[in-house]
Every structure is written in C-alpha cells, then in structure tokens.
Amino acid sequence: MPTSTSTVRLSARTFARLRRLAEASGRPMSTVVEEALEGYEVDRFFLDLDAAYRELRGSPREWRQEQAERALLEQTLRDGLEDE
C-alpha cells in the first residue's frame, strides 16, 4: 500500500543541510527528516519531564508525597524477579 506524502516548504539553507546529511548518510532525505523528528520528540519528552520534576520539587509538600509514594513502591514484592 503506498504511503501518502505531503509537501513542506524549507528555506534554501535548511534544504541544503538536509541534502548534505542525506548524502553523507546514504539515506533518503525523508528518512533523515523522520529520524530527526523522532530524536526531537524524545528530547522534548525528557525536557518536559525534567520541567515537571523541577516544578514538583518546588513544592515541598508535593515532593514529600512523591518520596513517600516511591518508598511505598520500593517495598512491593518483586513478583518472582530474581536479584541481580
């Protein structure tokens, strides 16, 4: 089944960068874009996660609750997992 495509406008400078990366890696430009977006999504996820934890740590009451919950979870059974 064919994959649908869309057109995106890029500046000449960005297109040249994309072409150089694709040529250097031997992969199609579309693959380079897809991999770059995947990497960007992962980076954004962890930046957002870090910001959320910073905010949580900024509230002493909520941070204590988080720590208490972690301590409680550390006491649960390992469900047959062996010590490593």
Phi and psi restraints in degrees (range 20) as a CNS / XPLOR table:
assign (resid 1 and name C) (resid 2 and name N)
       (resid 2 and name CA) (resid 2 and name C) 1.0 -66.9 20.0 2
assign (resid 2 and name N) (resid 2 and name CA)
       (resid 2 and name C) (resid 3 and name N) 1.0 146.6 20.0 2
assign (resid 2 and name C) (resid 3 and name N)
       (resid 3 and name CA) (resid 3 and name C) 1.0 -87.3 20.0 2
assign (resid 3 and name N) (resid 3 and name CA)
       (resid 3 and name C) (resid 4 and name N) 1.0 135.4 20.0 2
assign (resid 3 and name C) (resid 4 and name N)
       (resid 4 and name CA) (resid 4 and name C) 1.0 -75.3 20.0 2
assign (resid 4 and name N) (resid 4 and name CA)
       (resid 4 and name C) (resid 5 and name N) 1.0 152.9 20.0 2
assign (resid 4 and name C) (resid 5 and name N)
       (resid 5 and name CA) (resid 5 and name C) 1.0 -130.9 20.0 2
assign (resid 5 and name N) (resid 5 and name CA)
       (resid 5 and name C) (resid 6 and name N) 1.0 163.4 20.0 2
assign (resid 5 and name C) (resid 6 and name N)
       (resid 6 and name CA) (resid 6 and name C) 1.0 -136.2 20.0 2
assign (resid 6 and name N) (resid 6 and name CA)
       (resid 6 and name C) (resid 7 and name N) 1.0 163.6 20.0 2
assign (resid 6 and name C) (resid 7 and name N)
       (resid 7 and name CA) (resid 7 and name C) 1.0 -106.1 20.0 2
assign (resid 7 and name N) (resid 7 and name CA)
       (resid 7 and name C) (resid 8 and name N) 1.0 136.8 20.0 2
assign (resid 7 and name C) (resid 8 and name N)
       (resid 8 and name CA) (resid 8 and name C) 1.0 -126.4 20.0 2
assign (resid 8 and name N) (resid 8 and name CA)
       (resid 8 and name C) (resid 9 and name N) 1.0 134.4 20.0 2
assign (resid 8 and name C) (resid 9 and name N)
       (resid 9 and name CA) (resid 9 and name C) 1.0 -85.0 20.0 2
assign (resid 9 and name N) (resid 9 and name CA)
       (resid 9 and name C) (resid 10 and name N) 1.0 132.4 20.0 2
assign (resid 9 and name C) (resid 10 and name N)
       (resid 10 and name CA) (resid 10 and name C) 1.0 -124.3 20.0 2
assign (resid 10 and name N) (resid 10 and name CA)
       (resid 10 and name C) (resid 11 and name N) 1.0 149.5 20.0 2
assign (resid 10 and name C) (resid 11 and name N)
       (resid 11 and name CA) (resid 11 and name C) 1.0 -65.9 20.0 2
assign (resid 11 and name N) (resid 11 and name CA)
       (resid 11 and name C) (resid 12 and name N) 1.0 159.0 20.0 2
assign (resid 11 and name C) (resid 12 and name N)
       (resid 12 and name CA) (resid 12 and name C) 1.0 -59.8 20.0 2
assign (resid 12 and name N) (resid 12 and name CA)
       (resid 12 and name C) (resid 13 and name N) 1.0 -38.6 20.0 2
assign (resid 12 and name C) (resid 13 and name N)
       (resid 13 and name CA) (resid 13 and name C) 1.0 -64.2 20.0 2
assign (resid 13 and name N) (resid 13 and name CA)
       (resid 13 and name C) (resid 14 and name N) 1.0 -45.5 20.0 2
assign (resid 13 and name C) (resid 14 and name N)
       (resid 14 and name CA) (resid 14 and name C) 1.0 -66.0 20.0 2
assign (resid 14 and name N) (resid 14 and name CA)
       (resid 14 and name C) (resid 15 and name N) 1.0 -41.5 20.0 2
assign (resid 14 and name C) (resid 15 and name N)
       (resid 15 and name CA) (resid 15 and name C) 1.0 -61.9 20.0 2
assign (resid 15 and name N) (resid 15 and name CA)
       (resid 15 and name C) (resid 16 and name N) 1.0 -40.5 20.0 2
assign (resid 15 and name C) (resid 16 and name N)
       (resid 16 and name CA) (resid 16 and name C) 1.0 -64.3 20.0 2
assign (resid 16 and name N) (resid 16 and name CA)
       (resid 16 and name C) (resid 17 and name N) 1.0 -41.1 20.0 2
assign (resid 16 and name C) (resid 17 and name N)
       (resid 17 and name CA) (resid 17 and name C) 1.0 -62.4 20.0 2
assign (resid 17 and name N) (resid 17 and name CA)
       (resid 17 and name C) (resid 18 and name N) 1.0 -44.8 20.0 2
assign (resid 17 and name C) (resid 18 and name N)
       (resid 18 and name CA) (resid 18 and name C) 1.0 -61.0 20.0 2
assign (resid 18 and name N) (resid 18 and name CA)
       (resid 18 and name C) (resid 19 and name N) 1.0 -44.7 20.0 2
assign (resid 18 and name C) (resid 19 and name N)
       (resid 19 and name CA) (resid 19 and name C) 1.0 -61.6 20.0 2
assign (resid 19 and name N) (resid 19 and name CA)
       (resid 19 and name C) (resid 20 and name N) 1.0 -44.2 20.0 2
assign (resid 19 and name C) (resid 20 and name N)
       (resid 20 and name CA) (resid 20 and name C) 1.0 -61.5 20.0 2
assign (resid 20 and name N) (resid 20 and name CA)
       (resid 20 and name C) (resid 21 and name N) 1.0 -43.2 20.0 2
assign (resid 20 and name C) (resid 21 and name N)
       (resid 21 and name CA) (resid 21 and name C) 1.0 -64.0 20.0 2
assign (resid 21 and name N) (resid 21 and name CA)
       (resid 21 and name C) (resid 22 and name N) 1.0 -42.0 20.0 2
assign (resid 21 and name C) (resid 22 and name N)
       (resid 22 and name CA) (resid 22 and name C) 1.0 -64.6 20.0 2
assign (resid 22 and name N) (resid 22 and name CA)
       (resid 22 and name C) (resid 23 and name N) 1.0 -44.6 20.0 2
assign (resid 22 and name C) (resid 23 and name N)
       (resid 23 and name CA) (resid 23 and name C) 1.0 -65.1 20.0 2
assign (resid 23 and name N) (resid 23 and name CA)
       (resid 23 and name C) (resid 24 and name N) 1.0 -41.1 20.0 2
assign (resid 23 and name C) (resid 24 and name N)
       (resid 24 and name CA) (resid 24 and name C) 1.0 -65.9 20.0 2
assign (resid 24 and name N) (resid 24 and name CA)
       (resid 24 and name C) (resid 25 and name N) 1.0 -32.8 20.0 2
assign (resid 24 and name C) (resid 25 and name N)
       (resid 25 and name CA) (resid 25 and name C) 1.0 -92.7 20.0 2
assign (resid 25 and name N) (resid 25 and name CA)
       (resid 25 and name C) (resid 26 and name N) 1.0 -14.3 20.0 2
assign (resid 25 and name C) (resid 26 and name N)
       (resid 26 and name CA) (resid 26 and name C) 1.0 73.7 20.0 2
assign (resid 26 and name N) (resid 26 and name CA)
       (resid 26 and name C) (resid 27 and name N) 1.0 20.6 20.0 2
assign (resid 26 and name C) (resid 27 and name N)
       (resid 27 and name CA) (resid 27 and name C) 1.0 -116.1 20.0 2
assign (resid 27 and name N) (resid 27 and name CA)
       (resid 27 and name C) (resid 28 and name N) 1.0 157.0 20.0 2
assign (resid 27 and name C) (resid 28 and name N)
       (resid 28 and name CA) (resid 28 and name C) 1.0 -63.3 20.0 2
assign (resid 28 and name N) (resid 28 and name CA)
       (resid 28 and name C) (resid 29 and name N) 1.0 152.3 20.0 2
assign (resid 28 and name C) (resid 29 and name N)
       (resid 29 and name CA) (resid 29 and name C) 1.0 -58.3 20.0 2
assign (resid 29 and name N) (resid 29 and name CA)
       (resid 29 and name C) (resid 30 and name N) 1.0 -37.2 20.0 2
assign (resid 29 and name C) (resid 30 and name N)
       (resid 30 and name CA) (resid 30 and name C) 1.0 -62.2 20.0 2
assign (resid 30 and name N) (resid 30 and name CA)
       (resid 30 and name C) (resid 31 and name N) 1.0 -37.2 20.0 2
assign (resid 30 and name C) (resid 31 and name N)
       (resid 31 and name CA) (resid 31 and name C) 1.0 -67.2 20.0 2
assign (resid 31 and name N) (resid 31 and name CA)
       (resid 31 and name C) (resid 32 and name N) 1.0 -41.2 20.0 2
assign (resid 31 and name C) (resid 32 and name N)
       (resid 32 and name CA) (resid 32 and name C) 1.0 -61.6 20.0 2
assign (resid 32 and name N) (resid 32 and name CA)
       (resid 32 and name C) (resid 33 and name N) 1.0 -42.9 20.0 2
assign (resid 32 and name C) (resid 33 and name N)
       (resid 33 and name CA) (resid 33 and name C) 1.0 -63.9 20.0 2
assign (resid 33 and name N) (resid 33 and name CA)
       (resid 33 and name C) (resid 34 and name N) 1.0 -45.8 20.0 2
assign (resid 33 and name C) (resid 34 and name N)
       (resid 34 and name CA) (resid 34 and name C) 1.0 -60.2 20.0 2
assign (resid 34 and name N) (resid 34 and name CA)
       (resid 34 and name C) (resid 35 and name N) 1.0 -44.4 20.0 2
assign (resid 34 and name C) (resid 35 and name N)
       (resid 35 and name CA) (resid 35 and name C) 1.0 -66.4 20.0 2
assign (resid 35 and name N) (resid 35 and name CA)
       (resid 35 and name C) (resid 36 and name N) 1.0 -38.4 20.0 2
assign (resid 35 and name C) (resid 36 and name N)
       (resid 36 and name CA) (resid 36 and name C) 1.0 -64.7 20.0 2
assign (resid 36 and name N) (resid 36 and name CA)
       (resid 36 and name C) (resid 37 and name N) 1.0 -41.2 20.0 2
assign (resid 36 and name C) (resid 37 and name N)
       (resid 37 and name CA) (resid 37 and name C) 1.0 -66.0 20.0 2
assign (resid 37 and name N) (resid 37 and name CA)
       (resid 37 and name C) (resid 38 and name N) 1.0 -40.0 20.0 2
assign (resid 37 and name C) (resid 38 and name N)
       (resid 38 and name CA) (resid 38 and name C) 1.0 -61.3 20.0 2
assign (resid 38 and name N) (resid 38 and name CA)
       (resid 38 and name C) (resid 39 and name N) 1.0 -44.0 20.0 2
assign (resid 38 and name C) (resid 39 and name N)
       (resid 39 and name CA) (resid 39 and name C) 1.0 -63.1 20.0 2
assign (resid 39 and name N) (resid 39 and name CA)
       (resid 39 and name C) (resid 40 and name N) 1.0 -40.2 20.0 2
assign (resid 39 and name C) (resid 40 and name N)
       (resid 40 and name CA) (resid 40 and name C) 1.0 -64.4 20.0 2
assign (resid 40 and name N) (resid 40 and name CA)
       (resid 40 and name C) (resid 41 and name N) 1.0 -41.8 20.0 2
assign (resid 40 and name C) (resid 41 and name N)
       (resid 41 and name CA) (resid 41 and name C) 1.0 -61.4 20.0 2
assign (resid 41 and name N) (resid 41 and name CA)
       (resid 41 and name C) (resid 42 and name N) 1.0 -42.4 20.0 2
assign (resid 41 and name C) (resid 42 and name N)
       (resid 42 and name CA) (resid 42 and name C) 1.0 -64.0 20.0 2
assign (resid 42 and name N) (resid 42 and name CA)
       (resid 42 and name C) (resid 43 and name N) 1.0 -46.0 20.0 2
assign (resid 42 and name C) (resid 43 and name N)
       (resid 43 and name CA) (resid 43 and name C) 1.0 -58.8 20.0 2
assign (resid 43 and name N) (resid 43 and name CA)
       (resid 43 and name C) (resid 44 and name N) 1.0 -45.4 20.0 2
assign (resid 43 and name C) (resid 44 and name N)
       (resid 44 and name CA) (resid 44 and name C) 1.0 -62.1 20.0 2
assign (resid 44 and name N) (resid 44 and name CA)
       (resid 44 and name C) (resid 45 and name N) 1.0 -42.3 20.0 2
assign (resid 44 and name C) (resid 45 and name N)
       (resid 45 and name CA) (resid 45 and name C) 1.0 -56.4 20.0 2
assign (resid 45 and name N) (resid 45 and name CA)
       (resid 45 and name C) (resid 46 and name N) 1.0 -49.7 20.0 2
assign (resid 45 and name C) (resid 46 and name N)
       (resid 46 and name CA) (resid 46 and name C) 1.0 -72.8 20.0 2
assign (resid 46 and name N) (resid 46 and name CA)
       (resid 46 and name C) (resid 47 and name N) 1.0 -32.0 20.0 2
assign (resid 46 and name C) (resid 47 and name N)
       (resid 47 and name CA) (resid 47 and name C) 1.0 -64.7 20.0 2
assign (resid 47 and name N) (resid 47 and name CA)
       (resid 47 and name C) (resid 48 and name N) 1.0 -43.0 20.0 2
assign (resid 47 and name C) (resid 48 and name N)
       (resid 48 and name CA) (resid 48 and name C) 1.0 -65.8 20.0 2
assign (resid 48 and name N) (resid 48 and name CA)
       (resid 48 and name C) (resid 49 and name N) 1.0 -40.5 20.0 2
assign (resid 48 and name C) (resid 49 and name N)
       (resid 49 and name CA) (resid 49 and name C) 1.0 -62.2 20.0 2
assign (resid 49 and name N) (resid 49 and name CA)
       (resid 49 and name C) (resid 50 and name N) 1.0 -44.5 20.0 2
assign (resid 49 and name C) (resid 50 and name N)
       (resid 50 and name CA) (resid 50 and name C) 1.0 -60.8 20.0 2
assign (resid 50 and name N) (resid 50 and name CA)
       (resid 50 and name C) (resid 51 and name N) 1.0 -43.8 20.0 2
assign (resid 50 and name C) (resid 51 and name N)
       (resid 51 and name CA) (resid 51 and name C) 1.0 -62.5 20.0 2
assign (resid 51 and name N) (resid 51 and name CA)
       (resid 51 and name C) (resid 52 and name N) 1.0 -39.6 20.0 2
assign (resid 51 and name C) (resid 52 and name N)
       (resid 52 and name CA) (resid 52 and name C) 1.0 -65.8 20.0 2
assign (resid 52 and name N) (resid 52 and name CA)
       (resid 52 and name C) (resid 53 and name N) 1.0 -40.6 20.0 2
assign (resid 52 and name C) (resid 53 and name N)
       (resid 53 and name CA) (resid 53 and name C) 1.0 -68.9 20.0 2
assign (resid 53 and name N) (resid 53 and name CA)
       (resid 53 and name C) (resid 54 and name N) 1.0 -36.1 20.0 2
assign (resid 53 and name C) (resid 54 and name N)
       (resid 54 and name CA) (resid 54 and name C) 1.0 -62.3 20.0 2
assign (resid 54 and name N) (resid 54 and name CA)
       (resid 54 and name C) (resid 55 and name N) 1.0 -42.9 20.0 2
assign (resid 54 and name C) (resid 55 and name N)
       (resid 55 and name CA) (resid 55 and name C) 1.0 -64.3 20.0 2
assign (resid 55 and name N) (resid 55 and name CA)
       (resid 55 and name C) (resid 56 and name N) 1.0 -42.8 20.0 2
assign (resid 55 and name C) (resid 56 and name N)
       (resid 56 and name CA) (resid 56 and name C) 1.0 -61.6 20.0 2
assign (resid 56 and name N) (resid 56 and name CA)
       (resid 56 and name C) (resid 57 and name N) 1.0 -43.7 20.0 2
assign (resid 56 and name C) (resid 57 and name N)
       (resid 57 and name CA) (resid 57 and name C) 1.0 -67.6 20.0 2
assign (resid 57 and name N) (resid 57 and name CA)
       (resid 57 and name C) (resid 58 and name N) 1.0 -19.8 20.0 2
assign (resid 57 and name C) (resid 58 and name N)
       (resid 58 and name CA) (resid 58 and name C) 1.0 -74.3 20.0 2
assign (resid 58 and name N) (resid 58 and name CA)
       (resid 58 and name C) (resid 59 and name N) 1.0 -11.8 20.0 2
assign (resid 58 and name C) (resid 59 and name N)
       (resid 59 and name CA) (resid 59 and name C) 1.0 -113.0 20.0 2
assign (resid 59 and name N) (resid 59 and name CA)
       (resid 59 and name C) (resid 60 and name N) 1.0 101.2 20.0 2
assign (resid 59 and name C) (resid 60 and name N)
       (resid 60 and name CA) (resid 60 and name C) 1.0 -54.3 20.0 2
assign (resid 60 and name N) (resid 60 and name CA)
       (resid 60 and name C) (resid 61 and name N) 1.0 -40.8 20.0 2
assign (resid 60 and name C) (resid 61 and name N)
       (resid 61 and name CA) (resid 61 and name C) 1.0 -63.7 20.0 2
assign (resid 61 and name N) (resid 61 and name CA)
       (resid 61 and name C) (resid 62 and name N) 1.0 -48.4 20.0 2
assign (resid 61 and name C) (resid 62 and name N)
       (resid 62 and name CA) (resid 62 and name C) 1.0 -67.2 20.0 2
assign (resid 62 and name N) (resid 62 and name CA)
       (resid 62 and name C) (resid 63 and name N) 1.0 -35.3 20.0 2
assign (resid 62 and name C) (resid 63 and name N)
       (resid 63 and name CA) (resid 63 and name C) 1.0 -66.5 20.0 2
assign (resid 63 and name N) (resid 63 and name CA)
       (resid 63 and name C) (resid 64 and name N) 1.0 -40.1 20.0 2
assign (resid 63 and name C) (resid 64 and name N)
       (resid 64 and name CA) (resid 64 and name C) 1.0 -61.8 20.0 2
assign (resid 64 and name N) (resid 64 and name CA)
       (resid 64 and name C) (resid 65 and name N) 1.0 -40.0 20.0 2
assign (resid 64 and name C) (resid 65 and name N)
       (resid 65 and name CA) (resid 65 and name C) 1.0 -62.9 20.0 2
assign (resid 65 and name N) (resid 65 and name CA)
       (resid 65 and name C) (resid 66 and name N) 1.0 -41.5 20.0 2
assign (resid 65 and name C) (resid 66 and name N)
       (resid 66 and name CA) (resid 66 and name C) 1.0 -61.5 20.0 2
assign (resid 66 and name N) (resid 66 and name CA)
       (resid 66 and name C) (resid 67 and name N) 1.0 -45.9 20.0 2
assign (resid 66 and name C) (resid 67 and name N)
       (resid 67 and name CA) (resid 67 and name C) 1.0 -64.0 20.0 2
assign (resid 67 and name N) (resid 67 and name CA)
       (resid 67 and name C) (resid 68 and name N) 1.0 -39.5 20.0 2
assign (resid 67 and name C) (resid 68 and name N)
       (resid 68 and name CA) (resid 68 and name C) 1.0 -64.1 20.0 2
assign (resid 68 and name N) (resid 68 and name CA)
       (resid 68 and name C) (resid 69 and name N) 1.0 -40.5 20.0 2
assign (resid 68 and name C) (resid 69 and name N)
       (resid 69 and name CA) (resid 69 and name C) 1.0 -65.6 20.0 2
assign (resid 69 and name N) (resid 69 and name CA)
       (resid 69 and name C) (resid 70 and name N) 1.0 -40.8 20.0 2
assign (resid 69 and name C) (resid 70 and name N)
       (resid 70 and name CA) (resid 70 and name C) 1.0 -62.0 20.0 2
assign (resid 70 and name N) (resid 70 and name CA)
       (resid 70 and name C) (resid 71 and name N) 1.0 -43.8 20.0 2
assign (resid 70 and name C) (resid 71 and name N)
       (resid 71 and name CA) (resid 71 and name C) 1.0 -61.3 20.0 2
assign (resid 71 and name N) (resid 71 and name CA)
       (resid 71 and name C) (resid 72 and name N) 1.0 -39.3 20.0 2
assign (resid 71 and name C) (resid 72 and name N)
       (resid 72 and name CA) (resid 72 and name C) 1.0 -64.0 20.0 2
assign (resid 72 and name N) (resid 72 and name CA)
       (resid 72 and name C) (resid 73 and name N) 1.0 -43.0 20.0 2
assign (resid 72 and name C) (resid 73 and name N)
       (resid 73 and name CA) (resid 73 and name C) 1.0 -67.3 20.0 2
assign (resid 73 and name N) (resid 73 and name CA)
       (resid 73 and name C) (resid 74 and name N) 1.0 -31.0 20.0 2
assign (resid 73 and name C) (resid 74 and name N)
       (resid 74 and name CA) (resid 74 and name C) 1.0 -67.1 20.0 2
assign (resid 74 and name N) (resid 74 and name CA)
       (resid 74 and name C) (resid 75 and name N) 1.0 -17.2 20.0 2
assign (resid 74 and name C) (resid 75 and name N)
       (resid 75 and name CA) (resid 75 and name C) 1.0 -92.2 20.0 2
assign (resid 75 and name N) (resid 75 and name CA)
       (resid 75 and name C) (resid 76 and name N) 1.0 -3.7 20.0 2
assign (resid 75 and name C) (resid 76 and name N)
       (resid 76 and name CA) (resid 76 and name C) 1.0 -73.0 20.0 2
assign (resid 76 and name N) (resid 76 and name CA)
       (resid 76 and name C) (resid 77 and name N) 1.0 161.1 20.0 2
assign (resid 76 and name C) (resid 77 and name N)
       (resid 77 and name CA) (resid 77 and name C) 1.0 -68.8 20.0 2
assign (resid 77 and name N) (resid 77 and name CA)
       (resid 77 and name C) (resid 78 and name N) 1.0 152.1 20.0 2
assign (resid 77 and name C) (resid 78 and name N)
       (resid 78 and name CA) (resid 78 and name C) 1.0 -86.0 20.0 2
assign (resid 78 and name N) (resid 78 and name CA)
       (resid 78 and name C) (resid 79 and name N) 1.0 1.6 20.0 2
assign (resid 78 and name C) (resid 79 and name N)
       (resid 79 and name CA) (resid 79 and name C) 1.0 53.9 20.0 2
assign (resid 79 and name N) (resid 79 and name CA)
       (resid 79 and name C) (resid 80 and name N) 1.0 44.6 20.0 2
assign (resid 79 and name C) (resid 80 and name N)
       (resid 80 and name CA) (resid 80 and name C) 1.0 85.6 20.0 2
assign (resid 80 and name N) (resid 80 and name CA)
       (resid 80 and name C) (resid 81 and name N) 1.0 1.1 20.0 2
assign (resid 80 and name C) (resid 81 and name N)
       (resid 81 and name CA) (resid 81 and name C) 1.0 -73.2 20.0 2
assign (resid 81 and name N) (resid 81 and name CA)
       (resid 81 and name C) (resid 82 and name N) 1.0 138.1 20.0 2
assign (resid 81 and name C) (resid 82 and name N)
       (resid 82 and name CA) (resid 82 and name C) 1.0 -85.1 20.0 2
assign (resid 82 and name N) (resid 82 and name CA)
       (resid 82 and name C) (resid 83 and name N) 1.0 148.6 20.0 2
assign (resid 82 and name C) (resid 83 and name N)
       (resid 83 and name CA) (resid 83 and name C) 1.0 -66.5 20.0 2
assign (resid 83 and name N) (resid 83 and name CA)
       (resid 83 and name C) (resid 84 and name N) 1.0 142.4 20.0 2
